[in-house]
Amino acid sequence: MIDSLRSLPLTGTIPMVIAWALLLLTFAALIALVPSRTRTRSALFSCGISLVLTGVAVGAALRLAQTPASELRPASFAALSVGLSSVSFSVRVLVRKFFKWRSLVSLLTLIVNLAAGLLVANQSCNLYPDFDSFLPTSHYNQASAEQIPEPDQQPASISLAEWNKLRTAGMLQSANLPAKRTRVSMPVPTPHSGFQARNA
């Protein structure tokens, strides 16, 4: 069950539709939680501030981070703008109805809204393709160079006919082969250049 959940995709058409639906539905819910007499003014103020802050973020990405304009993802900044507006709406509800039912609903809705915004941003950058990429499981064992066993004293190669016989008999898979493979890390000697390379 958990393994199947870990393989659920976070990118693609269906996750994108779900992320945008959650983002817009929770955004609309937060607007609805604001008292009706101040809703229009709050919406204009919050959306205006969020657009300014989003513009600052775009400028910072272009100028300070020196990100090429072709690398900017409009969907990520749209999600950022909606998220900032949502925070503003939630704050207005909390200020007016703190510890009331509206404040609890507002906080829960804001959490879902921000999570949906992160999913939308992930769609643009494709940093996390599935749930397993958040906390990846180890698919291999670790070993040092000293732990590598000596090679078997067997011929380095066999004929194709012999290989086919072994394959047909099911003898190619060693009984001692572990379920996980092993990754070995070791330094590479560089006596001539003296270059301090990372471990291979």
N, CA, C and O of each residue as an XYZ file, in Angstrom:
800
protein
N       0.841     -1.210      0.000
C       0.000      0.000      0.000
C       0.871      1.253      0.000
O       0.686      2.157     -0.814
N       1.843      1.287      0.950
C       2.700      2.471      1.042
C       3.569      2.593     -0.202
O       3.794      3.695     -0.701
N       4.063      1.443     -0.708
C       4.895      1.482     -1.915
C       4.114      2.024     -3.101
O       4.659      2.770     -3.914
N       2.830      1.651     -3.207
C       2.024      2.153     -4.320
C       1.769      3.650     -4.178
O       1.696      4.366     -5.177
N       1.631      4.130     -2.926
C       1.452      5.567     -2.711
C       2.722      6.330     -3.066
O       2.662      7.433     -3.609
N       3.876      5.733     -2.754
C       5.148      6.401     -3.037
C       5.354      6.584     -4.532
O       6.054      7.506     -4.950
N       4.754      5.718     -5.344
C       4.939      5.801     -6.790
C       3.912      6.700     -7.476
O       3.950      6.860     -8.696
N       2.984      7.295     -6.697
C       1.994      8.188     -7.308
C       2.698      9.384     -7.948
O       3.551     10.005     -7.313
N       2.358      9.715     -9.185
C       3.053     10.821     -9.870
C       2.621     12.190     -9.350
O       1.475     12.382     -8.944
N       3.553     13.129     -9.370
C       3.267     14.517     -9.006
C       3.321     15.433    -10.223
O       3.017     16.622    -10.118
N       3.700     14.900    -11.359
C       3.730     15.674    -12.595
C       2.918     14.941    -13.657
O       2.699     13.733    -13.572
N       2.487     15.683    -14.639
C       1.656     15.110    -15.696
C       0.321     15.822    -15.768
O       0.057     16.746    -14.999
N      -0.507     15.395    -16.679
C      -1.782     16.077    -16.924
C      -2.729     15.997    -15.739
O      -3.278     17.017    -15.320
N      -2.932     14.793    -15.186
C      -3.889     14.635    -14.079
C      -3.438     15.388    -12.830
O      -4.240     16.121    -12.253
N      -2.162     15.235    -12.378
C      -1.731     16.038    -11.222
C      -1.827     17.544    -11.465
O      -2.119     18.306    -10.543
N      -1.578     17.979    -12.720
C      -1.667     19.405    -13.025
C      -3.107     19.904    -12.891
O      -3.346     20.969    -12.323
N      -4.059     19.140    -13.410
C      -5.469     19.532    -13.318
C      -5.909     19.570    -11.854
O      -6.595     20.502    -11.434
N      -5.515     18.556    -11.080
C      -5.878     18.505     -9.662
C      -5.278     19.688     -8.905
O      -5.949     20.314     -8.084
N      -4.001     19.990     -9.189
C      -3.326     21.089     -8.492
C      -4.003     22.426     -8.781
O      -4.253     23.205     -7.861
N      -4.301     22.695    -10.047
C      -4.949     23.965    -10.392
C      -6.367     24.033     -9.827
O      -6.808     25.092     -9.380
N      -7.086     22.900     -9.848
C      -8.443     22.886     -9.300
C      -8.417     23.193     -7.811
O      -9.214     23.996     -7.326
N      -7.497     22.553     -7.078
C      -7.380     22.821     -5.641
C      -6.988     24.264     -5.381
O      -7.522     24.910     -4.480
N      -6.052     24.765     -6.174
C      -5.569     26.132     -5.979
C      -6.701     27.140     -6.159
O      -6.870     28.040     -5.336
N      -7.474     26.992     -7.232
C      -8.525     27.968     -7.529
C      -9.741     27.803     -6.619
O     -10.372     28.787     -6.235
N     -10.067     26.552     -6.274
C     -11.217     26.333     -5.387
C     -10.947     26.872     -3.985
O     -11.815     27.507     -3.386
N      -9.754     26.623     -3.465
C      -9.433     27.138     -2.127
C      -9.294     28.662     -2.144
O      -9.611     29.329     -1.159
N      -8.822     29.205     -3.259
C      -8.734     30.660     -3.398
C     -10.131     31.275     -3.338
O     -10.354     32.276     -2.657
N     -11.068     30.659     -4.064
C     -12.452     31.141     -4.045
C     -13.070     30.980     -2.657
O     -13.838     31.833     -2.211
N     -12.730     29.880     -1.974
C     -13.272     29.654     -0.629
C     -12.757     30.706      0.355
O     -13.504     31.165      1.218
N     -11.494     31.085      0.229
C     -10.934     32.105      1.117
C     -11.580     33.468      0.868
O     -11.813     34.232      1.805
N     -11.865     33.763     -0.393
C     -12.561     35.017     -0.693
C     -13.954     35.002     -0.060
O     -14.409     36.006      0.489
N     -14.624     33.845     -0.145
C     -15.984     33.736      0.402
C     -16.001     33.862      1.923
O     -17.009     34.277      2.496
N     -14.893     33.507      2.587
C     -14.834     33.600      4.044
C     -14.711     35.041      4.537
O     -15.042     35.336      5.686
N     -14.239     35.935      3.675
C     -14.129     37.349      4.052
C     -15.537     37.928      4.148
O     -16.355     37.678      3.263
N     -15.842     38.690      5.186
C     -17.182     39.290      5.307
C     -17.577     40.046      4.043
O     -16.759     40.744      3.444
N     -18.827     39.901      3.648
C     -19.297     40.432      2.364
C     -19.150     41.942      2.252
O     -18.926     42.457      1.157
N     -19.272     42.663      3.367
C     -19.235     44.131      3.289
C     -17.831     44.654      2.931
O     -17.688     45.766      2.423
N     -16.812     43.847      3.199
C     -15.442     44.290      2.880
C     -14.792     43.401      1.824
O     -13.597     43.532      1.560
N     -15.565     42.499      1.217
C     -14.985     41.501      0.314
C     -14.360     42.148     -0.920
O     -13.236     41.810     -1.290
N     -15.070     43.069     -1.556
C     -14.545     43.687     -2.781
C     -13.280     44.471     -2.502
O     -12.297     44.348     -3.232
N     -13.298     45.279     -1.445
C     -12.120     46.069     -1.090
C     -10.942     45.162     -0.718
O      -9.801     45.430     -1.096
N     -11.226     44.092      0.022
C     -10.173     43.152      0.406
C      -9.583     42.450     -0.813
O      -8.373     42.246     -0.901
N     -10.462     42.082     -1.758
C      -9.991     41.397     -2.964
C      -9.082     42.299     -3.780
O      -8.021     41.870     -4.235
N      -9.493     43.550     -3.966
C      -8.670     44.486     -4.737
C      -7.330     44.739     -4.055
O      -6.287     44.766     -4.707
N      -7.369     44.924     -2.743
C      -6.144     45.197     -1.993
C      -5.202     43.987     -2.033
O      -4.014     44.127     -2.325
N      -5.742     42.801     -1.740
C      -4.918     41.593     -1.673
C      -4.333     41.236     -3.030
O      -3.149     40.914     -3.136
N      -5.156     41.292     -4.059
C      -4.661     40.951     -5.403
C      -3.640     41.976     -5.884
O      -2.662     41.622     -6.542
N      -3.866     43.246     -5.556
C      -2.906     44.277     -5.947
C      -1.556     44.075     -5.282
O      -0.515     44.149     -5.935
N      -1.577     43.820     -3.983
C      -0.324     43.589     -3.255
C       0.381     42.349     -3.779
O       1.600     42.355     -3.952
N      -0.375     41.282     -4.033
C       0.241     40.040     -4.504
C       0.863     40.218     -5.890
O       1.916     39.648     -6.176
N       0.220     41.000     -6.740
C       0.786     41.241     -8.076
C       2.081     42.037     -7.975
O       3.038     41.766     -8.700
N       2.112     43.017     -7.080
C       3.348     43.794     -6.882
C       4.467     42.896     -6.377
O       5.586     42.949     -6.889
N       4.173     42.071     -5.375
C       5.188     41.177     -4.813
C       5.643     40.131     -5.830
O       6.816     39.763     -5.869
N       4.712     39.660     -6.646
C       5.086     38.713     -7.699
C       5.996     39.377     -8.722
O       6.949     38.768     -9.209
N       5.689     40.653     -9.049
C       6.573     41.391     -9.951
C       7.967     41.565     -9.370
O       8.962     41.489    -10.090
N       8.034     41.800     -8.059
C       9.340     41.904     -7.393
C      10.079     40.574     -7.486
O      11.288     40.548     -7.714
N       9.352     39.464     -7.311
C       9.976     38.141     -7.405
C      10.496     37.876     -8.814
O      11.578     37.314     -8.982
N       9.738     38.274     -9.816
C      10.194     38.108    -11.202
C      11.440     38.957    -11.452
O      12.402     38.492    -12.064
N      11.417     40.199    -10.978
C      12.581     41.065    -11.135
C      13.804     40.512    -10.428
O      14.914     40.572    -10.957
N      13.600     39.964     -9.215
C      14.725     39.377     -8.480
C      15.293     38.173     -9.212
O      16.507     37.974     -9.242
N      14.409     37.365     -9.806
C      14.883     36.196    -10.549
C      15.687     36.613    -11.772
O      16.685     35.982    -12.120
N      15.234     37.697    -12.427
C      15.930     38.152    -13.633
C      17.231     38.872    -13.314
O      18.245     38.649    -13.976
N      17.206     39.737    -12.300
C      18.357     40.596    -12.001
C      19.329     39.970    -11.015
O      20.518     39.824    -11.298
N      18.800     39.601     -9.849
C      19.679     39.112     -8.787
C      20.155     37.684     -9.051
O      21.343     37.387     -8.928
N      19.218     36.803     -9.414
C      19.597     35.415     -9.681
C      20.103     35.222    -11.101
O      20.617     34.158    -11.446
N      19.953     36.272    -11.936
C      20.403     36.231    -13.331
C      19.813     35.029    -14.079
O      20.498     34.353    -14.848
N      18.534     34.788    -13.830
C      17.830     33.713    -14.519
C      17.415     34.201    -15.906
O      16.803     35.264    -16.013
N      17.731     33.454    -16.976
C      17.277     33.872    -18.307
C      15.751     33.912    -18.372
O      15.065     33.090    -17.764
N      15.245     34.872    -19.112
C      13.789     35.016    -19.207
C      13.129     33.755    -19.756
O      11.996     33.435    -19.396
N      13.847     33.033    -20.635
C      13.280     31.804    -21.201
C      13.117     30.705    -20.156
O      12.350     29.763    -20.353
N      13.848     30.828    -19.033
C      13.779     29.813    -17.983
C      12.685     30.104    -16.948
O      12.381     29.248    -16.117
N      12.101     31.289    -16.991
C      11.036     31.625    -16.043
C       9.770     30.847    -16.398
O       9.416     30.717    -17.570
N       9.111     30.344    -15.395
C       7.896     29.560    -15.594
C       6.693     30.389    -15.170
O       6.488     30.593    -13.973
N       5.883     30.876    -16.124
C       4.730     31.719    -15.773
C       3.783     31.051    -14.785
O       3.224     31.728    -13.923
N       3.589     29.731    -14.889
C       2.665     29.040    -13.989
C       3.122     29.146    -12.543
O       2.299     29.276    -11.636
N       4.427     29.090    -12.324
C       4.943     29.187    -10.952
C       4.649     30.556    -10.358
O       4.263     30.659     -9.193
N       4.828     31.603    -11.149
C       4.578     32.952    -10.644
C       3.083     33.226    -10.505
O       2.671     33.995     -9.636
N       2.269     32.599    -11.361
C       0.814     32.716    -11.192
C       0.385     32.058     -9.885
O      -0.439     32.600     -9.149
N       0.951     30.883     -9.604
C       0.642     30.199     -8.339
C       1.129     31.019     -7.154
O       0.466     31.071     -6.118
N       2.296     31.665     -7.301
C       2.817     32.526     -6.235
C       1.872     33.685     -5.962
O       1.606     34.017     -4.807
N       1.366     34.301     -7.027
C       0.452     35.423     -6.872
C      -0.840     34.999     -6.169
O      -1.326     35.694     -5.277
N      -1.388     33.859     -6.578
C      -2.606     33.358     -5.936
C      -2.326     33.011     -4.479
O      -3.145     33.293     -3.605
N      -1.170     32.401     -4.214
C      -0.818     32.043     -2.836
C      -0.672     33.259     -1.943
O      -1.126     33.246     -0.799
N      -0.038     34.319     -2.455
C       0.107     35.543     -1.664
C      -1.250     36.181     -1.369
O      -1.499     36.655     -0.261
N      -2.114     36.186     -2.372
C      -3.464     36.719     -2.149
C      -4.204     35.885     -1.114
O      -4.926     36.422     -0.273
N      -4.021     34.571     -1.177
C      -4.694     33.683     -0.235
C      -4.226     33.942      1.193
O      -5.028     33.929      2.127
N      -2.930     34.176      1.359
C      -2.399     34.493      2.690
C      -3.046     35.773      3.212
O      -3.424     35.859      4.381
N      -3.168     36.758      2.336
C      -3.768     38.022      2.743
C      -5.227     37.846      3.160
O      -5.656     38.401      4.172
N      -5.992     37.071      2.380
C      -7.394     36.819      2.730
C      -7.493     36.099      4.069
O      -8.326     36.434      4.912
N      -6.622     35.097      4.251
C      -6.654     34.329      5.491
C      -6.329     35.204      6.696
O      -6.946     35.061      7.752
N      -5.368     36.104      6.545
C      -5.015     37.012      7.641
C      -6.193     37.904      7.994
O      -6.459     38.152      9.170
N      -6.902     38.387      6.977
C      -8.056     39.254      7.241
C      -9.155     38.512      7.994
O      -9.818     39.080      8.863
N      -9.344     37.224      7.649
C     -10.348     36.433      8.362
C      -9.909     36.203      9.803
O     -10.722     36.294     10.723
N      -8.628     35.905     10.003
C      -8.117     35.639     11.355
C      -8.204     36.879     12.242
O      -8.515     36.782     13.429
N      -7.929     38.033     11.663
C      -7.972     39.268     12.446
C      -9.391     39.552     12.917
O      -9.608     40.012     14.038
N     -10.349     39.273     12.048
C     -11.729     39.615     12.386
C     -12.423     38.522     13.203
O     -13.252     38.823     14.062
N     -12.092     37.270     12.940
C     -12.825     36.155     13.558
C     -11.850     35.183     14.209
O     -11.955     33.974     14.005
N     -10.919     35.687     14.975
C      -9.909     34.811     15.543
C     -10.558     33.827     16.524
O     -11.393     34.210     17.343
N     -10.158     32.551     16.425
C     -10.673     31.460     17.232
C     -12.148     31.188     16.964
O     -12.801     30.527     17.772
N     -12.674     31.664     15.884
C     -14.031     31.318     15.478
C     -13.948     30.257     14.393
O     -12.858     29.908     13.940
N     -15.104     29.744     13.976
C     -15.097     28.689     12.970
C     -14.492     29.161     11.661
O     -13.858     28.379     10.952
N     -14.679     30.430     11.334
C     -14.116     30.951     10.098
C     -12.586     30.882     10.099
O     -11.969     30.589      9.076
N     -11.985     31.154     11.259
C     -10.529     31.151     11.320
C      -9.972     29.743     11.116
O      -8.960     29.568     10.437
N     -10.629     28.741     11.702
C     -10.171     27.359     11.532
C     -10.297     26.922     10.075
O      -9.370     26.344      9.508
N     -11.446     27.202      9.480
C     -11.650     26.860      8.067
C     -10.653     27.610      7.197
O     -10.124     27.059      6.231
N     -10.399     28.868      7.540
C      -9.462     29.673      6.774
C      -8.057     29.083      6.813
O      -7.384     29.015      5.785
N      -7.606     28.652      8.001
C      -6.266     28.072      8.124
C      -6.142     26.772      7.337
O      -5.158     26.555      6.630
N      -7.151     25.907      7.465
C      -7.113     24.640      6.741
C      -7.140     24.866      5.233
O      -6.424     24.205      4.481
N      -7.971     25.802      4.806
C      -8.062     26.115      3.374
C      -6.764     26.703      2.866
O      -6.329     26.391      1.758
N      -6.129     27.569      3.682
C      -4.868     28.172      3.281
C      -3.780     27.114      3.130
O      -2.976     27.193      2.201
N      -3.736     26.124      4.024
C      -2.732     25.063      3.930
C      -2.898     24.288      2.626
O      -1.918     24.015      1.933
N      -4.144     23.932      2.291
C      -4.400     23.217      1.038
C      -4.035     24.098     -0.152
O      -3.475     23.618     -1.137
N      -4.352     25.388     -0.057
C      -4.060     26.326     -1.141
C      -2.555     26.413     -1.394
O      -2.112     26.359     -2.541
N      -1.777     26.546     -0.331
C      -0.328     26.662     -0.493
C       0.277     25.356     -1.000
O       1.213     25.374     -1.800
N      -0.253     24.223     -0.536
C       0.227     22.931     -1.029
C      -0.066     22.782     -2.526
O       0.763     22.279     -3.284
N      -1.257     23.227     -2.935
C      -1.610     23.173     -4.355
C      -0.711     24.091     -5.170
O      -0.324     23.758     -6.290
N      -0.375     25.265     -4.595
C       0.551     26.165     -5.287
C       1.925     25.544     -5.483
O       2.550     25.720     -6.529
N       2.393     24.818     -4.472
C       3.683     24.129     -4.606
C       3.608     23.035     -5.667
O       4.573     22.807     -6.397
N       2.465     22.362     -5.751
C       2.299     21.346     -6.792
C       2.332     21.970     -8.185
O       2.908     21.404     -9.114
N       1.709     23.140     -8.324
C       1.732     23.837     -9.615
C       3.168     24.237     -9.970
O       3.598     24.068    -11.111
N       3.912     24.773     -8.982
C       5.303     25.141     -9.233
C       6.136     23.919     -9.584
O       7.031     23.991    -10.426
N       5.840     22.788     -8.933
C       6.567     21.557     -9.234
C       6.299     21.085    -10.656
O       7.168     20.490    -11.294
N       5.082     21.356    -11.154
C       4.768     21.006    -12.541
C       5.707     21.732    -13.501
O       6.138     21.167    -14.506
N       6.017     22.981    -13.184
C       6.857     23.781    -14.071
C       8.311     23.335    -14.025
O       8.984     23.271    -15.054
N       8.792     23.026    -12.818
C      10.218     22.701    -12.653
C      10.502     21.207    -12.713
O      11.633     20.798    -12.975
N       9.470     20.382    -12.469
C       9.623     18.925    -12.490
C      10.715     18.458    -11.529
O      11.497     17.566    -11.859
N      10.768     19.068    -10.327
C      11.778     18.681     -9.343
C      11.437     17.351     -8.692
O      12.327     16.541     -8.436
N      10.158     17.117     -8.423
C       9.729     15.905     -7.738
C       8.722     15.170     -8.615
O       7.544     15.528     -8.618
N       9.150     14.157     -9.355
C       8.229     13.457    -10.257
C       7.185     12.611     -9.547
O       6.107     12.383    -10.095
N       7.487     12.130     -8.310
C       6.522     11.336     -7.550
C       6.782     11.521     -6.055
O       7.724     12.206     -5.657
N       5.936     10.904     -5.238
C       6.065     11.059     -3.792
C       7.377     10.466     -3.273
O       7.933     10.952     -2.288
N       7.860      9.437     -3.924
C       9.099      8.792     -3.478
C      10.294      9.734     -3.582
O      11.277      9.567     -2.860
N      10.221     10.724     -4.472
C      11.347     11.643     -4.653
C      11.489     12.618     -3.488
O      12.544     13.237     -3.345
N      10.445     12.780     -2.636
C      10.574     13.623     -1.442
C      11.531     12.991     -0.431
O      12.484     13.624      0.023
N      11.260     11.746     -0.094
C      12.114     10.986      0.820
C      12.447      9.668      0.127
O      11.844      8.635      0.420
N      13.404      9.709     -0.785
C      13.661      8.513     -1.596
C      14.153      7.341     -0.757
O      14.949      7.493      0.169
N      13.647      6.172     -1.120
C      14.131      4.960     -0.480
C      15.440      4.545     -1.124
O      15.682      4.829     -2.298
N      16.277      3.880     -0.362
C      17.564      3.431     -0.886
C      17.362      2.166     -1.708
O      16.839      1.170     -1.209
N      17.774      2.209     -2.951
C      17.627      1.056     -3.831
C      18.948      0.310     -4.000
O      19.072     -0.535     -4.887
N      19.924      0.612     -3.165
C      21.218     -0.067     -3.275
C      21.914     -0.057     -1.915
O      21.587      0.743     -1.039
N      22.867     -0.952     -1.761
C      23.695     -0.999     -0.570
C      24.938     -0.145     -0.786
O      25.340      0.106     -1.922
N      25.536      0.292      0.298
C      26.775      1.058      0.236
C      27.925      0.166      0.686
O      27.763     -0.642      1.600
N      29.075      0.307      0.054
C      30.256     -0.462      0.445
C      31.495      0.355      0.148
O      31.488      1.231     -0.716
N      32.570      0.055      0.882
C      33.859      0.700      0.615
C      34.687     -0.201     -0.290
O      34.338     -1.359     -0.517
N      35.778      0.336     -0.799
C      36.618     -0.434     -1.720
C      37.193     -1.673     -1.041
O      37.411     -2.697     -1.689
N      37.438     -1.576      0.262
C      38.026     -2.713      0.982
C      37.042     -3.874      1.124
O      37.454     -5.011      1.359
N      35.758     -3.597      0.985
C      34.744     -4.639      1.155
C      34.442     -5.394     -0.133
O      33.647     -6.334     -0.120
N      35.061     -5.002     -1.243
C      34.801     -5.683     -2.516
C      35.440     -7.063     -2.471
O      36.643     -7.161     -2.229
N      34.679     -8.137     -2.694
C      35.270     -9.484     -2.642
C      36.168     -9.746     -3.851
O      36.071     -9.082     -4.884
N      37.026    -10.717     -3.689
C      37.880    -11.138     -4.798
C      37.011    -11.772     -5.882
O      36.006    -12.413     -5.572
N      37.383    -11.602     -7.136
C      36.569    -12.187     -8.217
C      36.618    -13.709     -8.195
O      37.602    -14.311     -7.764
N      35.526    -14.321     -8.675
C      35.484    -15.782     -8.778
C      36.505    -16.249     -9.805
O      36.751    -15.588    -10.814
N      37.076    -17.376     -9.529
C      38.059    -17.946    -10.453
C      37.323    -18.704    -11.553
O      37.344    -19.934    -11.605
N      36.679    -17.950    -12.418
C      35.940    -18.533    -13.532
C      36.402    -17.865    -14.814
O      36.940    -16.758    -14.781
N      36.193    -18.533    -15.949
C      36.613    -17.913    -17.206
C      35.921    -16.573    -17.433
O      34.741    -16.413    -17.121
N      36.659    -15.618    -17.976
C      36.125    -14.276    -18.172
C      35.043    -14.232    -19.227
O      34.224    -13.313    -19.227
N      35.017    -15.188    -20.113
C      34.004    -15.202    -21.164
C      33.626    -16.632    -21.500
O      34.396    -17.567    -21.280
N      32.428    -16.783    -22.037
C      31.954    -18.083    -22.499
C      31.363    -17.894    -23.886
O      31.077    -16.777    -24.317
N      31.190    -18.998    -24.560
C      30.614    -18.924    -25.904
C      29.120    -18.658    -25.812
O      28.501    -18.867    -24.768
N      28.550    -18.193    -26.916
C      27.116    -17.907    -26.956
C      26.305    -19.175    -26.740
O      25.253    -19.142    -26.103
N      26.789    -20.280    -27.264
C      26.071    -21.546    -27.096
C      26.028    -21.947    -25.621
O      24.996    -22.404    -25.129
N      27.151    -21.776    -24.916
C      27.184    -22.098    -23.488
C      26.276    -21.160    -22.696
O      25.583    -21.580    -21.770
N      26.293    -19.878    -23.078
C      25.449    -18.904    -22.387
C      23.971    -19.241    -22.556
O      23.189    -19.108    -21.614
N      23.582    -19.682    -23.772
C      22.185    -20.054    -24.033
C      21.777    -21.271    -23.213
O      20.637    -21.361    -22.755
N      22.716    -22.217    -23.024
C      22.408    -23.390    -22.203
C      22.163    -22.975    -20.751
O      21.222    -23.438    -20.107
N      23.034    -22.090    -20.250
C      22.859    -21.622    -18.872
C      21.560    -20.836    -18.705
O      20.868    -20.955    -17.694
N      21.247    -20.034    -19.716
C      20.015    -19.229    -19.644
C      18.794    -20.132    -19.650
O      17.857    -19.921    -18.880
N      18.802    -21.146    -20.523
C      17.677    -22.069    -20.610
C      17.504    -22.843    -19.304
O      16.382    -23.122    -18.882
N      18.611    -23.182    -18.679
C      18.564    -23.939    -17.430
C      18.283    -23.050    -16.224
O      18.126    -23.555    -15.112
N      18.217    -21.713    -16.426
C      17.963    -20.787    -15.333
C      19.121    -20.654    -14.379
O      18.920    -20.403    -13.191
N      20.339    -20.819    -14.879
C      21.523    -20.800    -14.029
C      22.313    -19.494    -14.130
O      23.397    -19.381    -13.558
N      21.780    -18.514    -14.851
C      22.504    -17.236    -14.976
C      22.371    -16.397    -13.720
O      23.279    -15.639    -13.382
N      21.260    -16.523    -13.031
C      21.036    -15.758    -11.808
C      21.676    -16.491    -10.639
O      21.264    -17.600    -10.297
N      22.660    -15.889    -10.038
C      23.354    -16.529     -8.929
C      22.444    -16.591     -7.708
O      21.682    -15.663     -7.435
N      22.538    -17.698     -6.981
C      21.737    -17.859     -5.764
C      22.192    -16.906     -4.674
O      21.416    -16.564     -3.781
N      23.443    -16.475     -4.741
C      23.994    -15.594     -3.710
C      23.838    -14.117     -4.053
O      24.304    -13.254     -3.309
N      23.187    -13.823     -5.168
C      23.039    -12.427     -5.581
C      22.082    -11.714     -4.634
O      20.957    -12.180     -4.450
N      22.487    -10.600     -4.026
C      21.600     -9.912     -3.076
C      20.420     -9.247     -3.784
O      20.454     -8.986     -4.987
N      19.386     -8.985     -3.001
C      18.190     -8.339     -3.566
C      18.510     -6.934     -4.055
O      17.972     -6.487     -5.068
N      19.400     -6.227     -3.325
C      19.826     -4.891     -3.733
C      21.255     -4.946     -4.261
O      22.080     -5.716     -3.769
N      21.533     -4.134     -5.250
C      22.900     -4.041     -5.760
C      23.718     -3.153     -4.824
O      23.186     -2.584     -3.870
N      24.991     -3.044     -5.101
C      25.888     -2.321     -4.202
C      26.591     -1.191     -4.935
O      27.072     -1.363     -6.055
N      26.642     -0.038     -4.291
C      27.377      1.104     -4.838
C      28.651      1.286     -4.010
O      28.620      1.345     -2.781
N      29.765      1.372     -4.726
C      31.061      1.489     -4.066
C      31.636      2.864     -4.366
O      31.595      3.329     -5.505
N      32.170      3.509     -3.343
C      32.813      4.813     -3.504
C      34.285      4.681     -3.130
O      34.625      4.135     -2.081
N      35.153      5.190     -4.004
C      36.586      5.095     -3.737
C      37.320      6.263     -4.391
O      36.868      6.781     -5.412
N      38.435      6.679     -3.822
C      39.206      7.766     -4.436
C      39.945      7.288     -5.686
O      40.344      6.127     -5.785
N      40.115      8.196     -6.625
C      40.841      7.887     -7.859
C      42.235      8.490     -7.748
O      42.358      9.706     -7.597
N      43.300      7.672     -7.818
C      44.661      8.223     -7.729
C      44.973      9.125     -8.926
O      44.663      8.789    -10.069
N      45.581     10.259     -8.648
C      45.996     11.188     -9.717
C      47.444     11.588     -9.477
O      47.719     12.743     -9.149
N      48.387     10.639     -9.636
C      49.788     10.940     -9.312
C      50.423     11.969    -10.247
O      51.314     12.708     -9.827
N      49.987     12.030    -11.496
C      50.638     12.959    -12.444
C      50.089     14.384    -12.329
O      50.850     15.348    -12.260
N      48.752     14.503    -12.309
C      48.181     15.860    -12.283
C      48.068     16.412    -10.853
O      48.138     17.622    -10.638
N      47.895     15.519     -9.895
C      47.694     15.994     -8.526
C      46.324     16.596     -8.309
O      46.087     17.221     -7.275
N      45.424     16.430     -9.242
C      44.072     17.014     -9.139
C      43.298     16.283     -8.061
O      43.256     15.053     -8.036
N      42.680     17.057     -7.161
C      41.904     16.473     -6.057
C      40.472     16.228     -6.531
O      39.588     17.065     -6.348
N      40.272     15.090     -7.131
C      38.950     14.769     -7.665
C      38.045     14.163     -6.585
O      38.516     13.640     -5.575
N      36.762     14.249     -6.824
C      35.824     13.589     -5.919
C      35.948     12.085     -6.072
O      36.499     11.595     -7.058
N      35.437     11.360     -5.097
C      35.457      9.911     -5.162
C      34.654      9.414     -6.365
O      33.629      9.988     -6.736
N      35.149      8.341     -6.953
C      34.421      7.714     -8.051
C      33.354      6.805     -7.468
O      32.612      6.167     -8.214
